[in-house]
Amino acid sequence: MQITFDLPDEVVAQLHPIEDKLPQVLELGLRDLEYIVRIAKTRALVKLKETRN
Protein backbone atom coordinates (compact mmCIF):
# COMPACT_ATOMS: atom_id res chain seq x y z
CA MET A 1 0.00 0.00 0.00
CA GLN A 2 1.20 3.47 -0.73
CA ILE A 3 0.20 6.39 1.48
CA THR A 4 1.03 10.05 0.96
CA PHE A 5 0.86 12.72 3.65
CA ASP A 6 2.60 15.93 4.68
CA LEU A 7 4.96 16.05 7.63
CA PRO A 8 6.65 18.96 9.36
CA ASP A 9 10.31 19.45 8.40
CA GLU A 10 11.42 18.48 11.91
CA VAL A 11 9.73 15.07 11.62
CA VAL A 12 11.15 14.53 8.14
CA ALA A 13 14.64 15.23 9.48
CA GLN A 14 14.12 12.62 12.23
CA LEU A 15 12.80 10.02 9.81
CA HIS A 16 15.34 10.51 7.04
CA PRO A 17 18.13 8.42 8.68
CA ILE A 18 15.72 5.49 9.19
CA GLU A 19 13.87 5.83 5.90
CA ASP A 20 14.36 2.16 5.04
CA LYS A 21 12.77 1.12 8.34
CA LEU A 22 9.62 3.27 8.14
CA PRO A 23 7.22 0.29 7.86
CA GLN A 24 8.63 -1.18 11.08
CA VAL A 25 8.56 2.20 12.80
CA LEU A 26 4.92 2.66 11.84
CA GLU A 27 4.03 -0.85 12.99
CA LEU A 28 5.72 -0.35 16.37
CA GLY A 29 4.07 3.02 16.79
CA LEU A 30 0.65 1.52 16.12
CA ARG A 31 1.31 -1.26 18.64
CA ASP A 32 2.30 1.34 21.23
CA LEU A 33 -0.80 3.38 20.49
CA GLU A 34 -3.06 0.33 20.86
CA TYR A 35 -1.36 -0.52 24.16
CA ILE A 36 -1.84 3.03 25.46
CA VAL A 37 -5.52 2.99 24.49
CA ARG A 38 -6.04 -0.36 26.26
CA ILE A 39 -4.38 0.95 29.41
CA ALA A 40 -6.52 4.10 29.34
CA LYS A 41 -9.70 2.04 28.91
CA THR A 42 -8.70 -0.29 31.73
CA ARG A 43 -7.95 2.62 34.05
CA ALA A 44 -11.28 4.23 33.18
CA LEU A 45 -13.14 1.00 33.94
CA VAL A 46 -11.33 0.59 37.25
CA LYS A 47 -12.11 4.18 38.19
CA LEU A 48 -15.76 3.71 37.23
CA LYS A 49 -15.95 0.53 39.29
CA GLU A 50 -14.39 2.30 42.28
CA THR A 51 -16.89 5.14 42.11
CA ARG A 52 -19.81 2.68 42.07
CA ASN A 53 -18.62 0.90 45.23
Long-range contacts (C-beta under 8 A, 24 or more apart in sequence): none
